[in-house]
């Protein structure tokens, strides 16, 4: 028994030490710096209490980024889950080459966010604009990324293109776990395909929808890489009579604040982001526990 305990400690120790060094220690340093005036360079660090957090409440830049991140996240939840569900119905139907389609729909997820951003930036800013100019298509003559009222929707479409294939696999697994006899019995009773989907598939996929919604929520809320390469936060707009970046999500706002040598303020923003994600995680755990009890 003692030998087994020693072996367990030997194997667990590197993981625990790595977790402490990479996650725990930086986390507490971040909390500490969020209540100081550290600029990221100077050795002089003064305690300022909650000054950085109070400043966020009156900062148009931060408030706009926070609100636009919430809006972007909600749009993604709707877009990704609807598209993913439709794709899952397609690849679980009796069409030919459905495995080929399943692989094809999943491929965009394998593309990194930075590469994806540059690819779609070129498509939206060059190819589509060129097509619009050549064929006199008015709405294509100006890039969707250059207009404040369309940039977030465009980002959501690109993000859906990337993540729909991944969420699709979750739905496919859920559909394949439903006894085919239920669908066959409903078909024999004269239920249309639409009614079978609405009254059998969707209710029995509740757990899959819960997982997909929370995955989409957390991924969208902390998104950074595609935001940086696709729009770099632009275009400019105004909020609370102040200039702001129309598509600067919260993670990118934190990055820009930190690289502007306002590290303490960036840490305060990061704490707010952490609290938001923590709340989402706690809600997810609570929902999952309730579902386990019901089952």
Order of alpha helices (4+ residues) and beta strands (2+ residues): alpha-alpha-alpha-alpha-alpha-alpha-alpha-alpha-alpha-alpha-alpha-alpha-beta-beta-alpha-alpha
